Amino acid sequence: MITITPQAAEQIRKSAENQADLKEACLRLAARLDGKGLIEYGMGFDRKAEDDMQVVAHDIKVLISPGSVELLTGATLDYVEINPGELRFIFINPKDPSHKTPGPAR
């Protein structure tokens, strides 16, 4: 389904711990195609809806609505340093036309 890196899982747990009302909430991941055919992503804490797919990664309950399952299958959620001191979540998804596969090392 979707892979969550250990770095992303650690940051998700920290975010949930900082908000007392999120102890029972799950992480919701969403994806949709924009007008140009690129994938837009969203994430946040939420409660499970009846038709959600639920997976567990690194002890984190992840919810995905039926409309996002196909777009997120095979993707990876990571937490990386974009620039020195600038950390953020990123989705790495080979299904996304904007996804770039690293070339061979030189």
C-alpha positions as CSV (number, residue, x, y, z in Angstrom):
1,M,0.0,0.0,0.0
2,I,2.0,3.0,1.2
3,T,5.3,3.1,3.0
4,I,6.1,5.4,5.9
5,T,9.7,5.9,6.7
6,P,10.9,5.7,10.3
7,Q,11.7,9.4,10.2
8,A,8.2,10.3,9.1
9,A,6.7,8.0,11.7
10,E,8.7,9.6,14.5
11,Q,7.5,13.1,13.5
12,I,3.9,11.9,13.2
13,R,4.0,10.5,16.7
14,K,5.5,13.7,18.1
15,S,2.8,15.8,16.4
16,A,0.0,13.6,17.9
17,E,1.6,13.7,21.4
18,N,1.6,17.5,21.4
19,Q,-2.2,17.6,21.0
20,A,-4.1,15.8,23.8
21,D,-7.3,15.6,21.7
22,L,-5.5,13.5,19.0
23,K,-4.8,10.4,21.2
24,E,-7.6,8.4,19.5
25,A,-7.2,10.0,16.0
26,C,-5.5,8.3,13.0
27,L,-3.4,9.9,10.3
28,R,-5.4,10.5,7.2
29,L,-3.5,10.6,3.9
30,A,-5.2,11.9,0.7
31,A,-4.3,12.3,-2.9
32,R,-6.1,13.6,-6.0
33,L,-5.2,14.6,-9.5
34,D,-5.1,18.3,-10.3
35,G,-6.1,19.9,-13.6
36,K,-2.7,19.2,-15.1
37,G,-2.7,15.5,-14.2
38,L,-0.3,15.9,-11.2
39,I,-1.0,14.5,-7.8
40,E,-1.8,16.8,-4.9
41,Y,-1.4,15.4,-1.4
42,G,-2.9,16.1,1.9
43,M,-2.5,14.7,5.4
44,G,-3.9,15.4,8.9
45,F,-5.4,13.7,11.9
46,D,-8.9,12.4,11.6
47,R,-11.4,9.8,12.8
48,K,-12.1,6.7,10.8
49,A,-15.1,6.8,8.3
50,E,-17.0,3.7,7.5
51,D,-15.5,3.2,4.0
52,D,-11.9,4.1,4.8
53,M,-9.1,1.7,4.3
54,Q,-6.9,1.4,7.4
55,V,-3.3,0.3,7.5
56,V,-0.8,0.3,10.3
57,A,2.8,1.4,9.7
58,H,5.3,1.8,12.5
59,D,2.3,1.5,15.0
60,I,0.6,4.5,13.3
61,K,-3.0,3.9,12.1
62,V,-3.3,5.4,8.6
63,L,-6.6,6.1,7.0
64,I,-7.1,6.4,3.2
65,S,-10.4,7.1,1.6
66,P,-11.4,4.9,-1.4
67,G,-10.8,7.7,-3.9
68,S,-7.1,8.0,-2.8
69,V,-6.2,4.3,-2.6
70,E,-5.1,3.9,-6.2
71,L,-3.0,7.1,-6.2
72,L,-1.2,6.3,-3.0
73,T,-0.5,2.6,-3.6
74,G,3.3,2.3,-4.0
75,A,4.0,5.8,-2.6
76,T,6.3,6.6,0.4
77,L,5.8,9.3,3.0
78,D,9.1,10.6,4.3
79,Y,10.3,13.5,6.6
80,V,13.4,15.1,5.2
81,E,15.6,18.2,5.5
82,I,14.9,20.2,2.3
83,N,17.4,22.9,3.2
84,P,19.5,23.3,6.4
85,G,17.0,23.6,9.2
86,E,14.0,23.2,6.9
87,L,12.3,19.8,7.6
88,R,9.1,18.7,5.9
89,F,7.0,15.7,4.9
90,I,7.3,14.7,1.3
91,F,5.5,12.1,-0.8
92,I,7.7,10.0,-3.1
93,N,5.4,8.4,-5.7
94,P,6.4,6.8,-9.0
95,K,2.8,7.2,-10.2
96,D,3.1,11.0,-10.0
97,P,4.2,12.6,-13.3
98,S,6.4,15.1,-11.4
99,H,8.2,12.2,-9.7
100,K,11.9,12.1,-10.6
101,T,13.9,8.9,-10.3
102,P,17.5,9.6,-9.2
103,G,20.0,8.9,-12.0
104,P,23.2,6.9,-11.5
105,A,25.8,8.4,-9.1
106,R,28.7,10.1,-10.8
